[in-house]
Amino acid sequence: MDEPRKDLLMKVEGMTCQGCVDAVTKAIRRLDPEARVEVDLAHGRVHIQTRSQAIEVAQALDAAGYEAEAMTG
């Protein structure tokens, strides 16, 4: 059975441009290709609907060069 989707809100440091938005989205979709990703570049936040755990998302973003921590989830 598939794990249910979770709503995660992540604080992500280091995003400055559209290239960063693309890199963050790509890193998250490597974990969960069906994840819904909404990046708020101005506030440094990413809202994600995913089957992945918050720690997995944070680790993937860290590996992509962004400091990330869960605000929820």
C-alpha positions in Angstrom: 0.0 0.0 0.0 1.3 3.5 -0.9 2.2 5.8 2.0 -0.2 8.8 2.2 1.0 12.1 1.1 2.2 14.6 3.7 2.1 18.4 3.6 5.6 19.6 4.5 6.7 23.2 4.9 10.5 23.6 4.7 12.7 26.6 5.4 15.4 26.6 2.7 18.5 28.9 3.0 20.5 29.9 -0.1 17.8 30.1 -2.8 18.3 33.3 -4.8 17.1 32.8 -8.3 15.0 30.6 -10.7 17.9 28.3 -11.1 17.7 27.6 -7.3 14.0 27.0 -7.6 14.7 24.4 -10.4 17.5 22.7 -8.4 15.3 22.5 -5.3 12.4 21.1 -7.2 14.6 18.6 -9.0 16.2 17.4 -5.7 12.7 16.8 -4.2 11.4 15.0 -7.3 14.3 12.6 -7.2 12.9 11.4 -3.9 9.3 11.4 -5.0 8.7 11.9 -8.7 5.0 12.7 -8.0 5.7 15.3 -5.3 3.9 18.7 -5.7 6.5 21.4 -5.0 5.7 25.1 -4.5 8.7 27.3 -3.9 8.3 30.7 -2.2 11.6 32.3 -3.2 11.0 35.6 -1.5 10.5 34.0 1.9 12.8 31.0 1.5 10.1 28.4 2.0 9.1 25.3 0.1 5.6 23.7 0.4 5.7 20.1 -0.6 3.1 17.4 -0.9 5.0 14.1 -0.8 5.2 10.6 0.4 8.8 11.2 1.6 9.7 12.1 5.2 10.7 15.6 6.2 14.2 14.4 7.1 14.7 12.7 3.7 13.7 16.0 2.0 16.0 18.0 4.2 18.9 15.6 3.5 18.2 15.8 -0.3 18.2 19.6 -0.2 21.3 19.7 1.9 23.0 17.4 -0.7 22.0 19.8 -3.4 23.7 22.7 -1.6 20.8 24.2 0.4 20.4 24.3 4.1 16.9 23.0 4.8 14.8 22.4 7.9 11.3 21.3 8.4 8.9 23.9 9.7 6.1 21.4 9.8 5.7 17.6 9.4 
